[in-house]
Structures are given as C-alpha cells and as structure tokens.
C-alpha cells in the first residue's frame, strides 16, 4: 500500500468493499480497532446471520469514534494483527484515487 495512502481516512466505498472480505473474525477486528465488548455484542446480535454486515458495522463504528484518527495505517495494522493481512485492502485501494481520498477527508473533516 503506497505510503501516501496510510494517513488517509478510508471512505464509505473502501469500507463497503472491505467488509465482505474480512470473514468471521469481526469480533477480533473490532477489539483490535478499540471497540468495546458491549459494542461488539450489539453488532453481533443486530446482524447475527450476516458476516459482511457485522464487519461493515465494526468498520463504520471504528471510523466514527475519533479518539484515534481512523487512518488506513491503523486499519492495516489491525488486519495484520488478526492474521487477515493487508492484501485485501491493497486490492481495494488499487482502484482508489489518492486525490479523491483526500477530498473526501476535507468534506468530512
């Protein structure tokens, strides 16, 4: 993943594309990203049959919680720490223009 992408905040589209690729480890991912156990249990009960929805909710909650800037770097580290690796995210980012990513940050910021 190019260095200039690492400090950017992932867009909705990036998180949407990543969610179905994470698999059954949403709980570990959520814990790694700093979500509370109560939050994760809520997510699990809200979407008990839909793994992609669980992953998506974890990713969006993490991005909303601004205690730590939710950058792609943090996301990469979390994916590596749970044994998922960053390749799935790297594939998604191939189709993302850096300028678009930065502009979406300015709009949200």
C-alpha positions in Angstrom: 0.0 0.0 0.0 1.6 3.3 -1.0 2.8 5.4 2.0 0.7 8.5 1.0 -2.5 6.5 1.5 -1.7 5.4 5.0 -2.6 8.6 6.8 -5.9 9.0 5.0 -9.3 8.0 6.4 -11.0 5.3 4.5 -14.1 6.3 2.6 -17.5 4.6 2.8 -16.7 2.9 -0.5 -13.5 1.4 0.8 -15.1 0.1 4.0 -18.1 -1.3 1.9 -15.7 -3.2 -0.3 -13.5 -4.4 2.6 -16.3 -5.7 4.8 -17.3 -8.9 2.8 -13.6 -9.9 2.6 -12.9 -10.0 6.4 -14.8 -13.2 7.1 -15.7 -14.5 10.5 -13.2 -12.5 12.6 -15.2 -9.3 13.1 -15.0 -9.7 16.9 -11.2 -9.8 16.8 -11.1 -6.9 14.3 -13.4 -4.8 16.4 -11.4 -5.5 19.6 -8.2 -4.7 17.7 -9.7 -1.4 16.5 -10.6 -0.5 20.1 -14.4 -1.1 20.1 -15.9 -2.1 23.4 -17.1 -5.7 24.0 -20.6 -4.3 24.6 -20.5 -2.6 21.2 -19.3 -5.8 19.5 -22.0 -7.9 21.2 -24.6 -5.4 20.0 -23.3 -5.6 16.4 -23.3 -9.4 16.7 -26.9 -9.6 17.9 -28.1 -7.0 15.3 -26.6 -8.9 12.4 -26.4 -12.4 13.6 -26.6 -14.1 10.2 -24.8 -11.6 8.1 -21.0 -11.5 8.4 -20.4 -8.8 5.9 -22.9 -6.6 7.8 -21.2 -7.3 11.1 -17.8 -6.4 9.6 -19.2 -3.3 7.9 -20.8 -2.1 11.2 -17.4 -2.6 13.0 -15.6 -0.6 10.4 -18.0 2.2 10.4 -18.2 2.4 14.2 -14.4 2.5 14.3 -14.3 5.3 11.8 -16.9 7.3 13.8 -15.0 7.0 17.0 -12.5 9.8 16.8 -10.4 9.0 19.8 -7.7 7.9 17.4 -7.6 9.2 13.8 -9.1 6.2 11.9 -6.5 6.0 9.2 -5.7 3.3 6.7 -2.5 2.7 8.6 -4.5 1.8 11.8 -6.7 -0.5 9.7 -3.8 -2.2 8.0 -2.2 -2.8 11.4 -5.4 -4.3 12.8 -5.8 -6.6 9.8 -2.3 -7.8 10.1 -2.7 -8.3 13.9 -5.7 -10.5 13.5 -4.0 -12.6 10.8 -6.0 -11.3 7.9 -3.2 -9.4 6.3 -3.4 -6.2 4.3 -3.6 -7.7 0.8 -7.4 -7.5 0.6 -7.2 -3.8 1.4 -4.4 -3.3 -1.0 -6.5 -4.7 -3.8 -9.3 -2.3 -3.0 -7.0 0.7 -2.9 -5.7 0.0 -6.4 -8.9 1.5 -7.7 -9.0 4.5 -5.3 -7.5 7.8 -6.5 -5.5 9.5 -3.7 -6.9 12.9 -4.6 -10.4 11.6 -4.2 -9.5 10.1 -0.9 -8.0 13.4 0.4 -11.0 15.4 -0.9 -13.5 13.1 0.9 -11.5 13.8 4.1 -11.8 17.5 3.7 -15.5 17.2 3.3 -15.9 15.1 6.4 -13.3 16.9 8.5 
